[in-house]
Amino acid sequence: MSSEQYDVAVIGGGNAALCAALSAREQGASVIVLERAPEDKRGGNSAYTGGGFRMVHHGTADIKKVVPDLTDDEIARSDFGQYTAEDYLDDLGRITQYYIDPDLAETIVKNSFDTVQWMCGRGARFMPNYGRQAYNVNGRFKFFGGIVIYANGGGRGLMELLYKSLDKHGIPVRYRTQASELVRGAHGVEGVRVRCDGVESVIRARAVVLACGGFEANREMRTRYLGPGFDIAKVRGTRYNTGDGIQMALDIGAQSYGQWSGCHSVAWERYAADFGDVEQPHAGYRHSYPFGIMVNSEGKRFVDEGADFRNYTYAKYGRVVLQQPGSFAWQIFDQQVKHLMRDEYKLRGATKVQADTLEQLVEKMQDVHPQNFLDTMREYNASVKKDVSFDPNIRDGRGTTGLAINKTNWANTLEKPPFEAYSVGCGITFTFGGLKINPESHVLDMEDAPIPGLYAAGELVGGLYYFNYPGSTGLMAGAVFGRIAGREAASYVRAGAAATAA
C-alpha cells in the first residue's frame, strides 16, 4: 500500500475545503485536496447554491470594496442599506431559537466581510444580487433580508474560480478519491486512508481538514436521525455527501454536536430526480411562495407563507411540506405577482397547471380536494387587508385577518387569471448535526479538548443551525471556518516542525 506525504490534507471539494486549502498554502504549507466526486461533478454542495454571501456591511462604500466594478448607475438606483454585526447576530439567534453556539456565531459575524475581501484576492468575483434580494419598485432597488452580494456565476461560478486559484498556487486535487479512515499516531492525526478506483492507499499529512459535507445524501442516516419520511426526500445537491467525514472523526473520539434531528430542507420540485443536477442546480427551486399561497392535498393552507422574507423561512418549510398528507403541496399564484416570480418557475421540468378559473385549476391539480380548495380560496380572498399597500421589498404588513393560519405579509387576493399552480415536495440541502469545533476550527473530543492535527469546516460543523437557517449563511460560514482551519492547520504543522528541529 503506497503512501504520500503532505503538510495538510483537505478532505472535500467545496467552498469550505478550497478556502482551507488556499489558506494553508498561503502560510507556506504543502497541501493536497481529496475530492470524492469526479472532476465534472466537483464542488460539493457549493456548486449547487445560488452563491449568496450573508456578510456585515455598512453601505455602498463596503459593497464597492467587494464589487469594484459597481457602476454609478447601479449605485444611483440601489439602496444597499446596511447589515451590522448586531443585525447578523440577532438573525442568527432568532432564526435558530438561540441554540446557535455563541462563540461560533461571533466568529462568523466578525470575520464575514474580511473573508469576502480575502476571497476576492483569491480570484472570487461578486455581484449585487438584484432580482433575488432586491425588487425594482418605482425604478429603485431596495435590498432586504441581510444579503446583498452573490458570487458571479452562482455557486458553480465560484467553484470554477476557486479551482483556478488552486492551480495557480500549485495545489493538487485528487478526484474520485474517497476518504475512509483517519490515521492516528503518537502526535495525533497523521493522515488519512483513501480509496481510489478500488485501490487503497494512505495519504500522510501532519494535519487534516475535514470539509466534506453532512449526511444528507445517505438515505439510511437521514431517516435514522431526521425521522420518518426523509427517506423519500429529494437531495438538492451532490450525491457524495454521505457523512464520511463526520463518521471518521467520531470513530477516533470526536464529539458530536448540533441538532442531529434538524436539516435545511425546502419546497422543491415534486417529481425532481433523487439528486441535484449540477448543470441546472436551481431548476427545482420553488421559492416565490411569499407572493402566493400553499395548499396540501386536503385543499387547505398549512403555513404562513408571508411570515418573513424567504431568506428566513425557506429552509424550514421543506420539512413542513414533507409532513403533509402524501408529502406534497401546491403553490398557487395569479397574474398580479407573475413578474415577481423567480426564474426557476419558467424552467423545463416544473410540475405546473394553469387555468382561467379556480374551478378549472383544481380539476387539473387532480390530487387536491376540490371543494375544500375552493372554500380555502374564497375565505383567503375575503380576508386580505386591501387597505394596506403591497411592497415586496419590505415586510409590508399586508396580511389577512380571521383565518386559522393568517398570512402576515404580501397577501394579495388571487383573482387575476390565468391562475398557476406548481406542485412541490421536500428537497433536503444539508444536515445540521455534525462535529464540535472551537472558533479556531479545531475538532474537539468528548472533553472539549482539541484533537491534535484535526480541523473541520463547512456543513459537517455542528452547533450552527437549529430548526431553521438564515439564507446565505452557509457559504459565508464555510469560507470563514475554511480560511481559519487552513491557517490553523499550517500553524500546527510549523509548530511541530519547530519542536522537532529543537
N, C-alpha and C positions, 0 to 999 in steps of 0.2 A: 504494500500500500504506500503510494508516494505521498510526500508532504512538501509544502512550500512555506516560506517564512515572510511575514509582513509585520509592520508595527501595529497596524489597525485593520481589522476585517469588519466590514459593514455588511450586515445581512438584510437584504431588501433592496428594492429598486425604485422607490417612490420619492416624493419630495423630501421627507424627513431623512431618508437614507442618503440621498445625494447631498443634502446640506451638511450632513455629518461627514461625509467623505471629503467634501471640499474644505470644510473647516479643519479637519485633521491634517489635510495636505498642506494648507497654508501655514500650519505650525511646524512643518518640516517632516511629518511622519510619512512613511511608505504605507500606501492604502490599497486595499482591494475591495471591490463591491461584488457581492454574490447575489445574483438575481435568479429566482426560481423560474420565472417566465422566459419564453424565447424572446429574442430581440424585438420581434414585431409586436409583441404584447407587453413590452416592458413598461414600467412606470407605476405599477401598483394601482391603488385606488386613485392616486393623484391624477392619473391620466384621464380619469372619467369625470373629474369635477368641472365646475364652471370656472374655476380659477380665482375665486374671490378671496380676498385677504381682509380680515377684520383687524384694523390697527388704530392705535391712538393717533389723532392728528388735530391740528388747531387751525384748519382752514386752508385757503388757496396756497399760501407760501409753502406749507408742508407737502401738499399734493404735488406742487411743481418739482419738489426735490426728488420724487419718485416717478413722476411723469414729466420729464424735462421738455418734451416736445408739445406740451399742452399749449394750445393756440389762444390768442387774445379773444377770439370769438367764443371759444369754449368757456373761457373764464367769465366773459361778459354774460353768458346765458346760463350759468351754473351757480347754484347755491350749495357749496360743499359743506356748509355748516362746520361743526367741529365734533370730535368724539374724544372726550377727555379720558384720562386714566380712571377717574371716578365713574364715568358713564360705563366704561368697559367692565370694571369690577362689579358695578351694580347689575349689569346684564348677566354676567357670568353667575353671580349669586342668585339672582331672581329666577333665571331660567332653569337652574339646577336645584331649586328649592334649598339653596345654601348648603348643599352637601359637598360642593367642589372643594378640593384641598386648597386652603387659602394661600399656602406658600407657592404652590404651582400656579395658581391663578395670578398672583402678583408677578411671578416670573414671566408669564406670557405677556401681561399688560406692559410691564416696564421695558421689555425687550422688543415689543412689536414693531415700532417704527424704525428703530435702528436695524432690526433684522431685515426688513424690507429694503432698506438702503443697501445693506450688505449684499443682499441677493442681486440688486441692480449691478453691483460691482462684479458679480459672478455671471453676468450675461442675461439675467432675467429682465423682462420688459413688462411694464404695467400700463394700463389704460383706465380712464374713468368708466365706471360701469353704467353708462346710460341705458335706459330701457328696462333693465332688470332691477336697478336700485334707485332710479330716478325717472319719473314720467314727465313728459312735456305738458305743462299746464300753462296756457297763455304765453307760449314762447319761452318759458323758463323751466329749467330742470332743478328740482329740489331733492337732494339725496336724503334717504331715510334709512333707518334700521342699522346704522353704525357701519355701513360698508360703502366705500367709495371706489376702490380700485379692484381690478382683476388682472390676471396675467394675460398678456397678449396671446391670443390663440387658445385661451382657456387652459385647463389642466394639461391637455396634450401639448399645447404650445410651450407651456412652462417646462415640461419634462424634456422636450427636444432641446431647449436652450440649456438646461442644466446638464444634459448628457454631452452636449458640445463642450461645456465647460470642463467636464471630466476629461474629455480627450485633450483639451488644451493644457490641462495640468498633469497629464500623464498618469491618470488613474485607470487601471484596467478594470473591466467589467466581465465577470464570468456568467454567461447566460445558461439557462436550463440547469441550474445548479441548486439543488435543494439541501439546505442545512438540516441535519437530523439530530445532532448532539453537540453540546458544548464540551470542550476538553478542559478538564481541571488539572492543575499541577500544584506544586508546593507553594506557589505565589499567587494562586487564584486562577482565573480563566486564562487559558494559554492557547486557545484556538478553537476550531470547530470541525466536526466531521461532516462531510458533504457527500452527495451522490449526484453524479452527472452521467446521463446515458447508461445507467445501471452500474457504473463503476464508482466505488467508494474511495475517498481519499481524505487526508487531513490537511486543513489549512492552518498552519501555525501562525499565531498572532499574539502579540503582547497585550492587546486589548481587543475586545469585541463590542460592536454597537449593534443591538437588535433594533431593526426598524422595518419589520416585515408584516405589519398589519395585525388585525384581530382575527376572530374565528368565524366571521360571517359566512364564508364560503364552505364551512364544514357543517353539513346538514345535521349530523348527529350532535355536535357540540351546541349548535344554536338551539336545537329543540330541547336538549338537556338543560341548558342554562336560561334560555329566554322563555321557554314554555310551549305548551301545545299550540299547534298551528304554524309555528315558524319553520317547520319542515317544508311547507308549501310556499313560503315567501320567495320572491324573486331576488336574486343578488344583483344589485345595480352595477357593481363594479367588477373587479378582477376575480377570477375563479381560483387564484393562487393564495388567497388569504385564508388559510385553514388552521391558524392557531399554532403553527410550528414554533415560532419564536417564544411565545408565551409558555408552551409546554416544555421546551428545552430549559428555560430559566427555572420553572417550577421544579423540574427534575433535580436541579442542583441546589435547591433550598431557597429560591427567590420567594418573596412574599406576594401573594395575590392581593389585588386592591381594586377598589371601584365597584360599580354596580354591574355585577355579572348577569343580572336578570334584565339589564337595560341595553338598548341599542338605538342607533339612528335609523329610523325607518319612515318611509314617505309614501304618499299616494303615487302609484306607479302604474304604467300601462298594464291592464288586467291580463292580457294574453302575451306579455313580453316573454322572451326566452329566459331560461333559468339563470343565465349570467349576462353581464353587460357586454355591449358591442363597442370596442374602442374606436371603431370607425364612425359610429353615431352614438356617442356616450350620453347624449341628452334626449334621445328620441322618446324615452319612456317617462320623462318628467311630466307631471300634471300639477303645476304649482300656481295656477291662476284662480284657485278656489276662493280666495278672499273676495273676488268680484262676482261670484255666483253662489250657488248652494250645493250641498252634497246630500244625497238621499241613499238609503240602503234598500235591500230587496223588498222590505215592507212598505216602501214609499215614504219613509219618514226621515227627517233630518236627525242627525246624531251628534253633531259638533257645532260649536260657534265658529263659523268659517271666518268671521272678522274679529276674532278675539285680539289679534295683534298683527303686526306686519308678518308676512310669510316667513321672514328670517327667523322668527321666534316660535313658530308653530309647526312648520312643515315636517320637522324631524321627529315629532311625536304622533302625527296623525296617521302614519302608516300602520302603527300598531292598532289604532282605533278602527281603521278600515278592516284590518285582519279579524277583529273581534266581532264584526257584523255578521248576520246570518249569511252563510255562503262565502264569507271573507272577501266581499267585493262591495263597491258602491258606484254611484253615478254622479258626475259633476254636471250641473245644469247652468247654461248661460243664455242670454239673449243678445240682440244686436247692439244694445246700448253700451256694452263693455267689450265688444269684439275687438276693438282697436287696442285694448289693454292686455289682451291675452298673449301669453308668451309664445315664442316662435315654435316650440316643440308641438303645439297643438295642430300645426299645419303639416307636420311631417308624416310621411307614409308610415302606416302601421298602427295608427291610433284607432281604437275601437270607438267609433263615432256614429251617432244617428242625428238626423236633422229633420225638422217638420215645421209646418206653418202654424200648427195649433198644438197646445199641450196635450190634447187628447190623442192626436196623431203621434206625438213624440213618445208618449208612454207605451203606445202599441208597439213601436219599434224597439223600445227598451226591453220588451218581452218578459224579462225575469224580475220585473218590479210590479208590485200590487197596484193596479191601475187606479182604483178609486181612492185608496189611501194617498197615492201620489197627487191626484188632482185636489184632494182635500188639503194636503200639505201646501200646495202651490197657492190655493185660494187664501188660506189662513196667512201664509207668509206675505203675499202681496198686500193684504189688508192691514198688516202690522207695521209696514215700513214708515219711518218718520220722514215724510216727504218735505217737511218744512226745514230740514237740515240739509245744507249743501254737501254734495258729493265731492271728495277730493282724494285721489289715490295716493298722494304724496305725504299725507298726514293721517293720524288716527282721527278721522273726521267726525266720529260720534253719530254718524248717520246709521242708526241701528233699527231694531224692531222693538215692539212692546207687546206684552201679553202672551208670548209663545212659551212653550215648555222649555225650549232652548232658544234664547234670543240671540240674534246676531248683533254684535257690538258696534262694528264699523262697516262702511262700504256697502250698505244694504240698498239695493235698487229693486224696484218691482220688476219682475220678469214678465214683460208684456209686449216686447217689440220683436216680432218674428223676422226671419226664421229662428226657431229655438234650436239649440245644440246641446247634446248630452254626450259625455265621454265616460267610459267605464274604466274603473281603476281597481287595482288590488294593492298589495303591500310589497314595497321594494325595500330591502334592507341594505344599508350603506356600510355601516361598521358597528362593531360591538363596543360597549362601554367598559366592560371588565378587562383587567389586564394586570400589569406588573406595577409594583410600587417603586417609584423613584424619588430622589430628593431634587431640589432645584438645580443641582449640578448634573442631573441626568444619570447619576449612579443608580444601578439596580440595588434594592435593599433586600436583606434577608429577613427572616421572621422576627429578629430582634432589632430591626430598623438599622442594622449596620450595613455599610456598602459591601457588596461582593467584589473583591479586588478584580479589576480588569474588565468589568461588565457594565455596560451603559445601555440605555434604551431611549427611543424617541418615536413619535408617530402614534398610530392608532392602537398599538399594544400597551400604551401607558394607561394605567387605571387611575381613577380619582379625579378626572377632569369633568366628566359629564354624567348626570343623573337625571333620568326621566325625560330629558329633553336636551336640546343643543342649540346654542346661538349660531346661526348660519355664518359660514366662512371663518370660523374659529379653528377648524381642523388643519387647514394648510398653514395657518399662522402658527399654531402650537407646534405642528410638525417641524416647521422651519426653525422656530425658536429653540426647541429642545434638540433638534438635529444639530444645529450650529454649536450649542453648548456641549452636546455629547462628543462631537468630533474634537472640539478644543480640549475637553477634559481627558478624553482618551489619549490624545497626543501628549498632554502634560504628564499623565500617568506613565506613559512609556519613557519619556525623558527622565522623569524622576527615578524610574527603575534602572535606566542606563547609567545615570549618575551614581546611584548607590552601588552598582556593580563595579564601576570604574574606581570608586573609592575603596 
